[in-house]
Amino acid sequence: MPDQHRACLKDEIQRLQSQITTLEAENARLAFIIDQMSSEIARLIPAEAGPDCLDRLSQARALVDALHLDGLRAGHPNLVDAMVRLKDAEKECTASNDEDMDCTSRLEILTARRGRMLDAGRSRKHPDYIAATRQIEAIRRECRAQATPK
């Protein structure tokens, strides 16, 4: 009887391990889809059309809280991305409005945001990273133009 029980347990463990593997693959697939959709939405909707700073901050905090309640642990890609968004919103809300900031301050904020994208596991080929790089280049040109005597 113990050998039969042991064999049943072994079969159950193998079945559960197979399910875990399947769920991990599905989770990775869904995370990829979410990332692609988020990038597409960000590309289609200009930043100025979105909610104001305090709304973004509130939404980012709510998302982080919801992910924690769902049981996601530190290091999970969705939680890391949500934390990046929260940090971005916090920085934007504590800084003055973009139009009121000088180009150097905007450059520092955007460069830090781009660095957090890499820290979150995004590649240099990711659309958000590429967009941030283009914005940084534009702000650098603006800074140089402002520094050039007329």
KEPA-247391 format. One record per residue (C-alpha): residue in three letters; chain; y, x, z. Coordinates in steps of 0.05 Angstrom, whole numbers, plus 5000, padded with zeros to 4 digits. Layout:
BEGIN
- ala  A  Y  X  Z
...
***
This chain:
BEGIN
- met  A  5000  5000  5000
- pro  A  5051  5055  5016
- asp  A  5040  5087  4948
- gln  A  5050  5021  4914
- his  A  5114  5009  4954
- arg  A  5138  5079  4938
- ala  A  5126  5067  4864
- cys  A  5165  5001  4867
- leu  A  5223  5036  4901
- lys  A  5221  5092  4850
- asp  A  5223  5041  4793
- glu  A  5281  5004  4826
- ile  A  5320  5069  4836
- gln  A  5310  5087  4762
- arg  A  5333  5017  4741
- leu  A  5395  5023  4785
- gln  A  5411  5093  4759
- ser  A  5406  5066  4688
- gln  A  5454  5010  4705
- ile  A  5502  5059  4737
- thr  A  5501  5101  4673
- thr  A  5514  5039  4631
- leu  A  5571  5016  4676
- glu  A  5603  5085  4675
- ala  A  5601  5086  4599
- glu  A  5631  5016  4596
- asn  A  5685  5036  4646
- ala  A  5703  5097  4604
- arg  A  5705  5053  4542
- leu  A  5751  5002  4575
- ala  A  5796  5057  4604
- phe  A  5804  5085  4533
- ile  A  5821  5016  4506
- ile  A  5872  5004  4562
- asp  A  5903  5072  4548
- gln  A  5908  5058  4474
- met  A  5938  4989  4486
- ser  A  5988  5016  4537
- ser  A  6011  5069  4487
- glu  A  6018  5017  4432
- ile  A  6058  4971  4477
- ala  A  6103  5028  4499
- arg  A  6114  5047  4426
- leu  A  6130  4976  4404
- ile  A  6176  4956  4461
- pro  A  6238  4999  4471
- ala  A  6250  5020  4542
- glu  A  6317  4984  4545
- ala  A  6281  4918  4529
- gly  A  6237  4925  4591
- pro  A  6251  4905  4662
- asp  A  6305  4940  4702
- cys  A  6291  4998  4749
- leu  A  6277  4958  4811
- asp  A  6230  4911  4774
- arg  A  6191  4971  4746
- leu  A  6187  5001  4815
- ser  A  6161  4936  4845
- gln  A  6110  4928  4788
- ala  A  6086  5000  4795
- arg  A  6077  4992  4871
- ala  A  6040  4927  4861
- leu  A  5994  4959  4809
- val  A  5977  5018  4855
- asp  A  5963  4970  4913
- ala  A  5919  4926  4869
- leu  A  5879  4986  4844
- his  A  5869  5010  4916
- leu  A  5845  4940  4935
- asp  A  5797  4942  4876
- gly  A  5766  5003  4908
- leu  A  5790  5056  4860
- arg  A  5790  5125  4892
- ala  A  5840  5181  4884
- gly  A  5828  5217  4818
- his  A  5807  5155  4780
- pro  A  5844  5156  4713
- asn  A  5873  5087  4721
- leu  A  5898  5102  4791
- val  A  5926  5170  4769
- asp  A  5963  5136  4712
- ala  A  5990  5082  4759
- met  A  6014  5137  4807
- val  A  6050  5172  4750
- arg  A  6085  5107  4733
- leu  A  6104  5096  4806
- lys  A  6133  5166  4812
- asp  A  6172  5157  4748
- ala  A  6200  5091  4772
- glu  A  6218  5121  4839
- lys  A  6255  5179  4806
- glu  A  6291  5132  4758
- cys  A  6313  5086  4814
- thr  A  6338  5141  4859
- ala  A  6376  5173  4802
- ser  A  6436  5140  4772
- asn  A  6432  5103  4707
- asp  A  6411  5145  4647
- glu  A  6479  5137  4614
- asp  A  6513  5162  4677
- met  A  6468  5224  4684
- asp  A  6485  5288  4649
- cys  A  6438  5314  4596
- thr  A  6410  5368  4642
- ser  A  6389  5316  4694
- arg  A  6357  5273  4642
- leu  A  6322  5334  4613
- glu  A  6294  5353  4682
- ile  A  6268  5282  4695
- leu  A  6235  5276  4627
- thr  A  6205  5346  4631
- ala  A  6175  5329  4699
- arg  A  6148  5263  4672
- arg  A  6116  5299  4614
- gly  A  6084  5349  4661
- arg  A  6055  5293  4703
- met  A  6023  5265  4640
- leu  A  5984  5330  4633
- asp  A  5967  5329  4707
- ala  A  5940  5258  4697
- gly  A  5893  5284  4644
- arg  A  5930  5265  4581
- ser  A  5926  5315  4524
- arg  A  5985  5344  4486
- lys  A  5963  5300  4428
- his  A  5970  5235  4468
- pro  A  6024  5189  4438
- asp  A  6062  5185  4504
- tyr  A  6064  5261  4510
- ile  A  6087  5269  4438
- ala  A  6141  5216  4449
- ala  A  6165  5251  4512
- thr  A  6167  5318  4475
- arg  A  6210  5287  4421
- gln  A  6257  5258  4472
- ile  A  6262  5325  4507
- glu  A  6279  5359  4441
- ala  A  6333  5306  4427
- ile  A  6363  5315  4496
- arg  A  6363  5391  4488
- arg  A  6401  5384  4423
- glu  A  6450  5338  4459
- cys  A  6459  5389  4515
- arg  A  6472  5444  4465
- ala  A  6522  5401  4428
- gln  A  6558  5385  4493
- ala  A  6560  5459  4512
- thr  A  6587  5481  4444
- pro  A  6663  5485  4447
- lys  A  6698  5442  4395
***
